[in-house]
Amino acid sequence: MEWFCRLSEQVADRYRALPVSTRIACLVLSVAVLGGLIMLWGGRSDGPFEPLFDGRTFSPRELAKMTAAFQTAGLKGARLADSQILIPKSNVDAYLVALDAADALPADFDDSLDEIAADSNPFASRQQTELGFRLAEQKKLARILSGMNGIDTASVQYAEIKKPGFPPTVDIRAVVAVRADGKRHLDYGEIEAIRDTVAGYVAGLDRAQVTVSDLNACRAYPGGDPADSAAASYAARAEQARLEEEFLAKIKNRLVAYPGVIVGVNVHLAEIAAPAAPAAPDSVSAACRRFAPALVSASIDLPKSYFAKICRDQCAGSEPASPDRQAQQAVEQEVKQTVERAVLALLPPPTAPMYRSPQVVVTAYEDLPPAESAAAAWSAGAVAWAADQRGPIVVALLATAGALLLVRSRRLAAAGRPDAAHKVSGDVSEDNAPANGDSVLPIPPNAQPNILEISRVIQENPQAAAEAVRRWLSKAA
């Protein structure tokens, strides 16, 4: 410990010998280094790691759900490596519990549950064995539905009801509770996809016996009879949305040469009764309803700046150079007629009851300034980035401030050396008195010493001059 004490004393002496600015710079740098080490150590997790689920790789969607589940449970030790999740060995149970609580387990995680359910006990009854199989199948089907795009969680329950008779029949019904991402409601396409998936997975299940419950909308969609009015309205809305999207894409592709155009499409449907099949008059297809577009209308909005640009281009080589109001109105009317004819060629003709309704309406609108400039968007992004990276930015600022203080202290020390030498020479002439008490003519501190004055002091009292030189040399050393 003696060498440590000597080393600490030397370090303390050297630190006290430094200027004040250098001491401050050293303190700032020490605090910055200590803060960086604390931040680095805080992000580490103790203990070795092991891959989750025996090194299985996950999709980006599964990784996002699992990471969110870990953050919700306050677990920050997991790491991502090559589409795998590494977790601390000492805390595996906590991570599995967090995944189960957030319903973030992978889609095929129930394979082990299926194996456990399939291991029948020789003393178990047939009903217990079938119940184990059914529970495993329900969980696996729920995982499949949860993996659909736009579906957050799903739960499936189905039951079999055996009816007596000869031959005996079995009635199978299923209920699917689904919650979409966010707070949105399920659309008709998603409901039909869920119903078809469940009907295809469960053997002997008719899709008409599958009820889909939208948890966000607090509404149930039974399969029922296709001739039911509710089912027909769902099908009509889905067909209307499909046709509107199709005609909207066609019109936008046709008007791509017009900048700033706004297109809106509305489709009115008419019900067409499908003819009954003679061989199967009682079949479900005899009652199915079909829909056809009765009227497809479109609303086209063009910016007024486009008409002004065309007028300026037409009047570029004529007099007057600026177009008048009548010329601009004529150009606007001509462009509107051209657009109307182009859009009418893409739409089907309306039926007789809706023949009088206009199909295409073309209007003009005033151009509005952009809501946010590029500079404002860039500044908002920079502020958000700085807020996310505030820790490293603070450490970098502290390190920069310490470096600037250190450079400034060195410059001040280098600039102050001539003043220090002058101060030492003044101290020699003032503090050093002769040993025998003889008085010596002191050199004024503000005056510049010259050779004649120094030689005169040496001649009058050589001993005092020698003592002063000796002290000056000791101080300089």
C-alpha positions as CSV (number, residue, x, y, z in Angstrom):
1,M,0.0,0.0,0.0
2,E,3.0,2.3,0.4
3,W,3.5,2.6,-3.3
4,F,-0.1,3.4,-3.8
5,C,0.1,6.2,-1.2
6,R,3.2,7.7,-2.9
7,L,1.4,7.5,-6.3
8,S,-1.7,9.2,-4.9
9,E,0.4,11.9,-3.3
10,Q,2.3,12.6,-6.6
11,V,-1.0,12.7,-8.5
12,A,-2.5,15.1,-5.9
13,D,0.6,17.4,-6.1
14,R,0.5,17.5,-9.9
15,Y,-3.2,18.2,-9.8
16,R,-2.7,21.1,-7.3
17,A,0.1,22.5,-9.5
18,L,-2.2,22.8,-12.5
19,P,-3.9,26.1,-13.3
20,V,-7.6,26.5,-12.3
21,S,-8.9,26.2,-15.9
22,T,-7.0,23.0,-16.4
23,R,-8.4,21.6,-13.2
24,I,-11.9,22.4,-14.4
25,A,-11.2,20.7,-17.8
26,C,-10.0,17.6,-16.0
27,L,-13.1,17.4,-13.9
28,V,-15.4,17.8,-16.9
29,L,-13.6,15.1,-18.8
30,S,-13.8,12.8,-15.8
31,V,-17.5,13.4,-15.4
32,A,-18.1,12.8,-19.2
33,V,-16.1,9.5,-19.1
34,L,-17.9,8.3,-16.0
35,G,-21.3,9.1,-17.5
36,G,-20.5,7.3,-20.7
37,L,-19.4,4.2,-18.7
38,I,-22.6,4.3,-16.7
39,M,-24.7,4.5,-19.8
40,L,-22.9,1.6,-21.4
41,W,-23.2,-0.5,-18.3
42,G,-26.9,0.3,-17.9
43,G,-27.7,-1.2,-21.4
44,R,-26.0,-4.5,-20.5
45,S,-27.6,-7.5,-19.0
46,D,-25.9,-9.9,-16.7
47,G,-25.6,-13.5,-17.4
48,P,-25.2,-15.6,-20.6
49,F,-27.8,-15.7,-23.3
50,E,-29.6,-18.5,-25.1
51,P,-31.9,-18.4,-28.2
52,L,-35.6,-18.3,-27.6
53,F,-37.5,-21.5,-28.6
54,D,-34.3,-23.4,-29.5
55,G,-33.0,-20.9,-32.0
56,R,-36.1,-20.6,-34.2
57,T,-36.2,-17.7,-36.6
58,F,-39.1,-15.2,-36.5
59,S,-40.8,-13.0,-39.0
60,P,-40.5,-9.1,-38.6
61,R,-44.2,-9.0,-37.4
62,E,-43.5,-11.7,-34.8
63,L,-40.3,-9.9,-33.7
64,A,-42.2,-6.6,-33.3
65,K,-45.0,-8.2,-31.2
66,M,-42.5,-10.1,-29.0
67,T,-40.3,-7.0,-28.4
68,A,-43.4,-5.0,-27.5
69,A,-44.4,-7.7,-25.0
70,F,-41.0,-7.6,-23.4
71,Q,-41.1,-3.8,-23.1
72,T,-44.6,-3.9,-21.6
73,A,-43.4,-6.4,-18.9
74,G,-40.3,-4.3,-18.2
75,L,-37.8,-6.9,-19.5
76,K,-34.9,-5.1,-21.3
77,G,-32.3,-7.9,-21.5
78,A,-33.4,-9.5,-24.8
79,R,-31.3,-9.1,-27.9
80,L,-31.9,-9.6,-31.7
81,A,-29.5,-11.6,-33.8
82,D,-30.2,-12.9,-37.3
83,S,-34.0,-13.0,-36.9
84,Q,-33.6,-14.7,-33.5
85,I,-34.2,-13.5,-30.0
86,L,-31.5,-14.1,-27.3
87,I,-32.7,-14.0,-23.7
88,P,-30.7,-14.3,-20.4
89,K,-30.6,-17.9,-19.2
90,S,-31.3,-16.9,-15.6
91,N,-34.7,-15.2,-16.6
92,V,-36.2,-17.5,-19.2
93,D,-39.5,-18.0,-17.3
94,A,-40.2,-14.3,-17.1
95,Y,-39.8,-13.8,-20.8
96,L,-42.2,-16.8,-21.6
97,V,-44.8,-15.4,-19.1
98,A,-44.5,-12.0,-20.8
99,L,-45.1,-13.5,-24.2
100,D,-48.1,-15.5,-23.0
101,A,-49.6,-12.5,-21.2
102,A,-49.4,-10.4,-24.3
103,D,-50.6,-13.2,-26.7
104,A,-47.3,-12.8,-28.7
105,L,-46.4,-16.5,-29.0
106,P,-45.5,-17.6,-32.5
107,A,-48.1,-19.2,-34.7
108,D,-46.8,-22.8,-34.5
109,F,-46.0,-22.7,-30.8
110,D,-49.0,-24.9,-30.0
111,D,-47.3,-27.9,-31.7
112,S,-46.1,-29.0,-28.3
113,L,-49.6,-28.6,-26.9
114,D,-50.9,-30.8,-29.7
115,E,-48.4,-33.5,-28.8
116,I,-49.3,-33.3,-25.1
117,A,-53.0,-33.5,-26.0
118,A,-52.4,-36.4,-28.4
119,D,-50.7,-38.4,-25.7
120,S,-53.8,-40.2,-24.5
121,N,-54.0,-41.8,-21.1
122,P,-55.0,-45.4,-21.3
123,F,-57.3,-44.9,-18.4
124,A,-58.9,-41.7,-19.8
125,S,-62.3,-41.8,-21.4
126,R,-63.0,-41.1,-25.1
127,Q,-64.6,-37.8,-24.3
128,Q,-61.5,-36.6,-22.5
129,T,-59.2,-37.6,-25.4
130,E,-61.5,-35.8,-27.9
131,L,-61.6,-32.7,-25.7
132,G,-57.8,-32.6,-25.5
133,F,-57.6,-32.8,-29.3
134,R,-60.3,-30.1,-29.7
135,L,-58.6,-27.6,-27.4
136,A,-55.3,-28.1,-29.2
137,E,-56.9,-27.6,-32.6
138,Q,-58.8,-24.5,-31.4
139,K,-55.6,-22.8,-30.1
140,K,-53.7,-23.7,-33.3
141,L,-56.5,-22.3,-35.5
142,A,-56.5,-19.1,-33.4
143,R,-52.8,-18.7,-34.0
144,I,-53.3,-19.0,-37.7
145,L,-56.0,-16.4,-37.7
146,S,-53.9,-14.0,-35.6
147,G,-51.1,-14.3,-38.2
148,M,-53.4,-12.7,-40.9
149,N,-52.4,-9.2,-42.0
150,G,-54.4,-6.6,-40.0
151,I,-55.6,-9.1,-37.3
152,D,-54.3,-8.5,-33.8
153,T,-55.9,-11.3,-31.7
154,A,-58.3,-14.1,-32.5
155,S,-60.0,-16.9,-30.5
156,V,-61.9,-19.9,-31.9
157,Q,-64.5,-22.1,-30.2
158,Y,-66.5,-24.8,-32.0
159,A,-68.7,-27.6,-30.8
160,E,-70.3,-30.7,-32.2
161,I,-73.9,-31.6,-31.5
162,K,-74.9,-35.2,-32.3
163,K,-78.6,-35.6,-33.4
164,P,-80.3,-38.9,-32.9
165,G,-81.8,-40.7,-35.9
166,F,-80.9,-43.2,-38.6
167,P,-78.4,-42.4,-39.8
168,P,-77.2,-40.1,-36.9
169,T,-76.2,-36.6,-37.9
170,V,-73.7,-34.1,-36.4
171,D,-74.3,-30.4,-36.3
172,I,-71.0,-28.4,-36.0
173,R,-71.0,-24.7,-35.1
174,A,-68.1,-22.3,-34.6
175,V,-67.7,-18.8,-33.1
176,V,-64.6,-16.7,-33.9
177,A,-63.8,-13.6,-31.8
178,V,-61.4,-11.3,-33.6
179,R,-59.8,-7.9,-32.8
180,A,-58.3,-5.9,-35.6
181,D,-55.2,-3.8,-35.3
182,G,-55.8,-0.5,-33.6
183,K,-59.4,0.5,-33.2
184,R,-60.7,-0.2,-36.7
185,H,-63.6,-2.5,-37.6
186,L,-63.4,-5.5,-39.8
187,D,-64.4,-5.1,-43.4
188,Y,-66.4,-7.6,-45.5
189,G,-63.4,-9.2,-47.1
190,E,-61.7,-9.9,-43.8
191,I,-64.9,-11.4,-42.4
192,E,-65.3,-13.7,-45.4
193,A,-61.6,-14.7,-45.3
194,I,-61.9,-15.7,-41.6
195,R,-65.1,-17.6,-42.2
196,D,-63.6,-19.5,-45.1
197,T,-60.4,-20.3,-43.1
198,V,-62.4,-21.7,-40.2
199,A,-64.7,-23.7,-42.4
200,G,-61.8,-25.2,-44.3
201,Y,-59.8,-26.1,-41.2
202,V,-62.6,-27.9,-39.3
203,A,-63.8,-31.0,-41.1
204,G,-67.5,-31.1,-41.8
205,L,-68.1,-27.5,-40.8
206,D,-70.4,-25.5,-43.1
207,R,-69.4,-21.8,-43.6
208,A,-73.0,-20.8,-42.9
209,Q,-72.5,-22.1,-39.3
210,V,-69.5,-19.8,-38.6
211,T,-70.2,-16.6,-36.7
212,V,-67.5,-13.9,-36.7
213,S,-67.5,-11.4,-33.8
214,D,-65.8,-8.1,-34.2
215,L,-64.6,-7.1,-30.8
216,N,-63.7,-3.5,-31.8
217,A,-67.1,-2.9,-33.4
218,C,-69.0,-4.9,-30.7
219,R,-70.9,-6.7,-33.5
220,A,-71.4,-10.2,-34.7
221,Y,-71.7,-11.4,-38.3
222,P,-73.5,-14.8,-38.5
223,G,-73.2,-17.0,-41.5
224,G,-76.8,-17.9,-41.8
225,D,-78.7,-18.2,-45.0
226,P,-77.2,-16.4,-48.1
227,A,-80.7,-15.1,-48.8
228,D,-80.8,-13.2,-45.5
229,S,-81.0,-9.4,-45.9
230,A,-78.1,-8.8,-43.6
231,A,-75.8,-11.1,-45.5
232,A,-77.0,-9.5,-48.7
233,S,-76.1,-6.0,-47.5
234,Y,-72.6,-7.2,-46.5
235,A,-72.1,-8.6,-49.9
236,A,-73.5,-5.5,-51.6
237,R,-71.1,-3.2,-49.7
238,A,-68.1,-5.4,-50.5
239,E,-69.0,-5.5,-54.2
240,Q,-69.6,-1.7,-54.2
241,A,-66.2,-1.1,-52.6
242,R,-64.5,-3.4,-55.1
243,L,-66.1,-1.7,-58.1
244,E,-65.3,1.8,-56.8
245,E,-61.7,0.9,-56.3
246,E,-61.5,-0.6,-59.8
247,F,-63.0,2.4,-61.6
248,L,-61.0,4.9,-59.5
249,A,-57.8,3.2,-60.6
250,K,-58.9,3.3,-64.3
251,I,-59.8,7.0,-64.2
252,K,-56.6,8.0,-62.4
253,N,-54.5,6.2,-65.0
254,R,-56.4,7.9,-67.8
255,L,-56.0,11.4,-66.2
256,V,-52.3,11.0,-65.3
257,A,-51.4,13.9,-67.6
258,Y,-53.4,16.4,-65.6
259,P,-51.4,17.6,-62.5
260,G,-53.3,18.0,-59.2
261,V,-56.4,16.2,-60.4
262,I,-58.8,14.9,-57.7
263,V,-61.0,11.9,-58.6
264,G,-64.1,10.5,-56.7
265,V,-66.2,7.5,-57.8
266,N,-69.6,6.3,-56.6
267,V,-71.2,3.1,-57.7
268,H,-75.0,2.3,-57.4
269,L,-75.8,-1.4,-57.4
270,A,-78.9,-3.2,-58.6
271,E,-79.8,-6.7,-57.5
272,I,-80.0,-9.4,-60.1
273,A,-81.8,-12.6,-59.1
274,A,-79.9,-15.7,-60.1
275,P,-81.9,-18.5,-61.9
276,A,-82.6,-21.5,-59.8
277,A,-80.8,-24.7,-60.8
278,P,-83.4,-27.3,-62.1
279,A,-81.5,-30.3,-60.6
280,A,-81.3,-28.9,-57.1
281,P,-84.2,-26.5,-56.4
282,D,-83.6,-26.7,-52.6
283,S,-79.9,-25.9,-52.8
284,V,-78.4,-22.8,-51.3
285,S,-77.2,-21.4,-54.6
286,A,-80.8,-20.9,-55.7
287,A,-81.2,-18.2,-53.2
288,C,-77.9,-16.5,-53.7
289,R,-78.1,-12.8,-54.7
290,R,-76.0,-11.1,-57.4
291,F,-75.4,-7.4,-57.9
292,A,-74.5,-5.4,-61.0
293,P,-73.6,-1.7,-61.3
294,A,-76.7,0.4,-62.2
295,L,-74.9,3.8,-62.2
296,V,-71.2,4.6,-62.0
297,S,-70.7,8.3,-61.4
298,A,-67.4,10.2,-61.2
299,S,-66.4,13.6,-59.8
300,I,-63.3,15.3,-61.3
301,D,-61.7,18.4,-59.8
302,L,-58.9,20.2,-61.7
303,P,-56.8,23.0,-60.2
304,K,-57.3,26.5,-61.7
305,S,-53.5,27.0,-61.9
306,Y,-53.5,24.4,-64.7
307,F,-55.9,26.4,-66.8
308,A,-53.8,29.6,-66.2
309,K,-50.7,27.8,-67.3
310,I,-52.3,26.6,-70.5
311,C,-53.4,30.2,-71.2
312,R,-49.9,31.6,-70.6
313,D,-48.4,29.0,-72.9
314,Q,-50.9,29.8,-75.7
315,C,-50.3,33.6,-75.3
316,A,-46.5,33.4,-75.1
317,G,-45.9,34.5,-78.7
318,S,-48.9,36.8,-79.2
319,E,-50.1,40.2,-78.0
320,P,-51.1,40.8,-75.2
321,A,-48.7,38.5,-73.4
322,S,-51.1,38.0,-70.4
323,P,-54.4,36.2,-71.2
324,D,-57.7,37.9,-70.4
325,R,-60.5,36.4,-68.3
326,Q,-62.6,35.3,-71.3
327,A,-59.7,33.4,-72.9
328,Q,-59.1,31.6,-69.6
329,Q,-62.7,30.6,-69.3
330,A,-62.7,29.3,-72.9
331,V,-59.7,27.2,-72.1
332,E,-61.3,25.9,-68.9
333,Q,-64.5,24.9,-70.7
334,E,-62.5,23.1,-73.4
335,V,-60.4,21.1,-70.9
336,K,-63.5,20.2,-68.9
337,Q,-65.3,18.8,-72.0
338,T,-62.2,16.8,-73.0
339,V,-61.9,15.3,-69.5
340,E,-65.6,14.5,-69.4
341,R,-65.5,12.6,-72.7
342,A,-62.4,10.7,-71.7
343,V,-63.9,9.6,-68.4
344,L,-67.3,8.7,-70.0
345,A,-65.5,6.3,-72.3
346,L,-64.4,4.3,-69.2
347,L,-67.7,4.0,-67.4
348,P,-70.5,1.5,-68.3
349,P,-73.8,3.0,-69.5
350,P,-76.5,3.5,-66.8
351,T,-79.7,1.5,-66.5
352,A,-83.0,3.0,-67.6
353,P,-84.2,4.3,-64.2
354,M,-81.0,6.1,-63.6
355,Y,-80.4,7.4,-67.1
356,R,-81.1,11.0,-66.2
357,S,-78.5,11.2,-63.4
358,P,-75.2,12.7,-64.6
359,Q,-72.3,10.3,-64.8
360,V,-69.3,12.7,-64.9
361,V,-69.0,16.2,-63.2
362,V,-65.9,18.2,-63.8
363,T,-65.2,21.2,-61.6
364,A,-62.2,23.6,-60.8
365,Y,-60.8,24.4,-57.4
366,E,-58.4,27.0,-56.1
367,D,-54.9,25.8,-55.3
368,L,-54.1,25.9,-51.6
369,P,-50.6,26.5,-50.2
370,P,-48.8,23.5,-48.8
371,A,-49.6,22.8,-45.2
372,E,-46.0,22.4,-44.2
373,S,-42.8,23.3,-45.9
374,A,-39.8,21.1,-46.4
375,A,-37.7,23.2,-43.9
376,A,-40.4,22.8,-41.2
377,A,-40.6,19.0,-41.8
378,W,-36.8,18.8,-41.7
379,S,-36.6,20.8,-38.4
380,A,-39.3,18.6,-36.9
381,G,-37.4,15.5,-37.8
382,A,-34.2,16.9,-36.4
383,V,-35.9,17.7,-33.1
384,A,-37.3,14.2,-32.9
385,W,-33.9,12.7,-33.6
386,A,-32.3,14.9,-31.0
387,A,-34.9,13.8,-28.4
388,D,-34.2,10.2,-29.1
389,Q,-30.4,10.6,-29.0
390,R,-30.2,13.0,-26.1
391,G,-27.9,10.7,-24.0
392,P,-25.0,10.5,-26.5
393,I,-25.5,14.2,-27.4
394,V,-25.0,15.3,-23.8
395,V,-21.8,13.1,-23.5
396,A,-20.4,14.6,-26.7
397,L,-21.1,18.1,-25.6
398,L,-19.4,17.5,-22.2
399,A,-16.4,16.0,-24.0
400,T,-16.2,19.0,-26.4
401,A,-16.5,21.5,-23.6
402,G,-13.7,19.8,-21.7
403,A,-11.4,19.7,-24.7
404,L,-12.0,23.4,-25.3
405,L,-11.2,24.3,-21.7
406,L,-8.0,22.2,-21.9
407,V,-6.9,23.9,-25.1
408,R,-7.7,27.3,-23.6
409,S,-5.7,26.6,-20.4
410,R,-2.7,25.5,-22.4
411,R,-2.8,28.7,-24.5
412,L,-3.0,30.9,-21.3
413,A,-0.1,29.1,-19.7
414,A,2.0,29.5,-22.8
415,A,1.1,33.2,-23.1
416,G,1.8,33.9,-19.4
417,R,5.4,32.6,-19.2
418,P,7.2,36.1,-19.9
419,D,5.0,37.7,-17.1
420,A,6.0,34.9,-14.7
421,A,9.7,35.5,-15.4
422,H,9.3,39.2,-14.9
423,K,7.5,38.6,-11.7
424,V,10.3,36.3,-10.5
425,S,13.0,38.9,-11.2
426,G,10.9,41.5,-9.3
427,D,10.7,39.1,-6.3
428,V,14.4,38.7,-6.3
429,S,15.1,42.4,-6.1
430,E,12.5,43.0,-3.4
431,D,12.6,40.0,-1.1
432,N,16.4,39.2,-1.0
433,A,18.0,41.5,1.6
434,P,21.7,41.4,2.5
435,A,22.8,39.0,5.2
436,N,24.7,41.7,7.2
437,G,21.8,44.1,7.2
438,D,23.2,46.5,4.6
439,S,20.6,48.2,2.5
440,V,20.4,47.6,-1.2
441,L,18.9,49.9,-3.7
442,P,15.8,48.0,-4.9
443,I,14.9,47.8,-8.6
444,P,11.4,49.2,-9.3
445,P,9.0,46.4,-10.2
446,N,7.5,48.4,-13.1
447,A,10.8,49.5,-14.6
448,Q,12.7,47.5,-17.1
449,P,16.0,46.3,-15.5
450,N,19.1,47.1,-17.4
451,I,22.8,46.1,-17.3
452,L,24.0,49.2,-15.5
453,E,21.6,48.9,-12.6
454,I,22.4,45.2,-12.1
455,S,26.1,45.8,-12.1
456,R,25.8,48.6,-9.6
457,V,23.9,46.4,-7.2
458,I,26.5,43.7,-7.5
459,Q,29.4,46.2,-6.8
460,E,27.7,47.7,-3.7
461,N,26.8,44.3,-2.1
462,P,28.1,41.2,-3.7
463,Q,26.8,38.8,-1.0
464,A,23.2,40.0,-1.4
465,A,23.4,39.7,-5.2
466,A,24.7,36.1,-4.9
467,E,22.0,35.2,-2.4
468,A,19.4,36.7,-4.8
469,V,20.7,34.7,-7.7
470,R,20.8,31.5,-5.7
471,R,17.1,31.9,-4.7
472,W,16.1,32.8,-8.2
473,L,17.7,29.6,-9.5
474,S,16.0,27.5,-6.9
475,K,12.6,29.0,-7.7
476,A,13.2,28.5,-11.4
477,A,14.1,24.8,-10.8
